[in-house]
């Protein structure tokens, strides 16, 4: 099974998003609950976009 290039791109974007969110979280002093909520929403959106590519 070959690794899908779109999946590699999504993983890269997720890491970039997490890095950027961590910087914003330090500036805004968000708690771990808010940080976790944003990450869960991001994961759901990424999975929704990724599953759309298979249709």
C-alpha positions in Angstrom: 0.0 0.0 0.0 1.5 3.3 -1.1 1.4 6.3 1.2 -1.0 8.9 -0.2 0.6 12.2 -0.9 -2.5 14.0 0.3 -2.2 12.3 3.7 1.5 13.4 4.0 0.4 16.9 3.3 -2.4 16.7 5.9 0.1 15.4 8.5 2.5 18.3 7.7 -0.3 20.8 7.9 -1.5 19.3 11.2 2.1 19.7 12.7 2.3 23.2 11.4 -1.1 24.0 12.9 -0.1 22.5 16.2 3.1 24.6 16.3 1.3 27.8 15.4 -1.5 27.1 17.9 1.1 26.5 20.6 2.5 30.0 20.0 -0.9 31.6 20.0 -1.8 29.7 23.2 1.2 31.1 24.9 0.3 34.6 23.8 -3.4 34.3 24.8 -2.7 32.1 27.9 -5.3 29.6 26.9 -5.9 26.7 29.3 -5.4 23.0 28.4 -9.2 22.5 27.9 -9.4 25.3 25.3 -6.3 23.9 23.6 -7.7 20.4 23.5 -11.0 21.6 22.2 -9.3 23.5 19.3 -7.2 20.4 18.5 -10.3 18.1 18.5 -12.2 20.5 16.1 -9.1 20.6 13.9 -8.9 16.8 13.8 -12.6 16.5 12.9 -12.2 19.0 10.1 -9.1 17.4 8.7 -10.8 13.9 8.7 -13.9 15.4 7.0 -11.7 16.9 4.3 -9.7 13.8 3.9 -12.7 11.5 3.5 -14.1 13.9 0.9 -11.1 13.1 -1.4 -12.2 9.4 -1.6 -15.6 10.2 -3.1 
